[in-house]
């Protein structure tokens, strides 16, 4: 339905002057109140070799003992361990997630070391993208797990970056805000440190690694950001133990030759890191992650899935039409698969049937064979029986004949004796 | 929508879902500096500026333009007096004007949409359609921007955040037109009803009118802003129930200043006195202004973004799918290409079969 709307074009936006106090200057405060009630999310990824001081630095940064056991050096591959904590400071609640790379740099073959890290980062983006693409979604409850900052721990060799570092950072620079730091900086002397830092920065630039640039477009933070950027990469020392210095307890590392104070700017750049990471640029890190890295991931993923914004005729495609097309395609494939499966099923059934028939035939044959054998046997037995009967008959006849003879003989014998007796008797008389 | 502006969870029907269980909070043992993030948020927001879009709806002559001028203390609109011989508009024509106002470093891009001709015809059937169409069009525009592959950093927000509905001061109750309109609109946008030209009612008449309107709203299940179901916690509820008791506010608009007791006040001068706009005893304009601007502006925007816009988006994305949808179908599975949730439709069919059987029995 065409709704006639009279609208001003954007260029003619008039700046009106107010003749009294309206009151919308409380808007930023309203916004902040909402944000406070919801809480903030911040996710840090620590990439570095085992034993380089990642967990200690996190403990020092956030002034909290996050429970963790030191990792062994025997890991077969790199895996990522994520732990979430909820911190509270005055009225600000922070959901902090620290992701550790366990086993980084420990393997003999480190070709694939960066892969689990990239996969983890992509998986978080993917989870957010899935939530965003859902039909019924709740992006406000969503616990954002996307990595906002990646602290890359450089080993304090004093020479230059390792090739593993370069390769890993190159793979990560388009996916996450990388802040390189030199770990265990108390092992490097001051003059060496300066050379080391410039070597690292020049190597990063010559290899085209894009690390996180502290924003300098706003007057309030431009100055501090500009001064701090000069000191990149920050050389940090982490410590959770406190040492008495003067009359105060301060976080420090105690050596026989002296005490390295963590929060002393002459000793290390820890304070600078804390300023930049938390107190000045936390929000900017989150915004960069969302507007730059996540959008890049989303764009690549959607293009990979086949969505376009405009088709060759330069008519804008709507996402729904592409959804429709994709879904019809998918349904078609489903049907085809179904057909295939059905046909395979039919074939299998036929095969089975043939097998069964074969078996049946065999059985029949066996049966016939058995029957015949049985009949033959039976006949044999019958023959034998007949023979036996004949023999028995013969025997009986012979027996009967013999008996007759015997009885005849007996009779004649009896007659003879009788005659004899009679003779005897006659002779007596 | 800027993700920096975290906001309370949305929900279109009942209570908000509980927050996810998090590990017990650790107290930092020293000052870390996390609260500096609040200042960072403030600086960023002030640099980007704010946007606010408001719509005024009501019959002609109720003082809409004057009210807008009074709210923002500037000549936004020249209130148009209908001249004789000009035919009334046949169709409702919405007019939008955008201004940038600044106060103490805070820049606000304000867009006011007027609806002249609303309810002025003899047959007012479906006179709310152009308005609803306009609101939907803004949502659509935002949605289109949001689903682009290459999106802008900051999507321009033209969605209507608040709609002020002017109820004519009849003193009786809501008219059928009002009820129809409010019912439809409350589902799509935050509506704040006000009693216009309240200087024609005495205080007792005002209270009675207000109570009757509240009763009407309850009878017809019209949820005006601040909606009860979006109260987050006990503080919100307390604050908002105080506001809800006074809705609709009885307001008077004026853009002329007069001298009263040596002070210069905004008001309407009549033969029987000067009605001071800022005086709580005379009218409730300060309440309206505080609600809209000083305390709940961000909340209005958040509810528009989290609730109304999301509802629109759900409907819009659902209707482009061809699969039969049973009642209460909700696609919770991700990814556009695998959205066919095959078990669900068959379950629904079973249910209907059973119910059919029951019916047959």
Interface residues (C-beta under 8 A of the other chain):
Chain A: X1 X3 X4 X5 X6 X7 X8 X10 X13 X14 X15 X16 X17 X18 X19 X20 X21 X22 X23 X24 X25 X26 X27 X28 X29 X30 X31 X32 X33 X34 X35 X36 X37 X38 X39 X40 X61 X62 X63 X64 X66 X84 X85 X86 X87 X88 X89 X90 X91 X92 X93 X94 X95 X130 X131 X133 X134 X135 X136 X137 X138 X139 X140 X141 X143 X218 X220 X221 X274 X275 X278 X279 X280 X281 X282 X283 X284 X286 X287 X290 X291 X295 X298 X299 X302 X303 X305 X307 X308 X309 X318 X319 X320 X322 X323 X324 X326 X327 X329 X330 X331
Chain B: X3 X4 X5 X6 X7 X8 X9 X10 X17 X19 X20 X22 X23 X24 X25 X26 X27 X28 X29 X30 X31 X32 X33 X34 X35 X36 X37 X38 X40 X41 X42 X43 X44 X45 X46 X47 X50 X52 X71 X72 X73 X74 X75 X76 X91 X93 X94 X95 X96 X97 X98 X99 X100 X101 X102 X103 X104 X105 X106 X108 X109 X113 X129 X130 X133 X134 X137 X144 X147 X148 X149 X150 X151 X153 X232 X266 X289 X290 X293 X294 X295 X296 X297 X298 X299 X302 X306 X310 X313 X314 X317 X318 X320 X321 X322 X330 X331 X332 X334 X335 X336 X337 X338 X339 X340
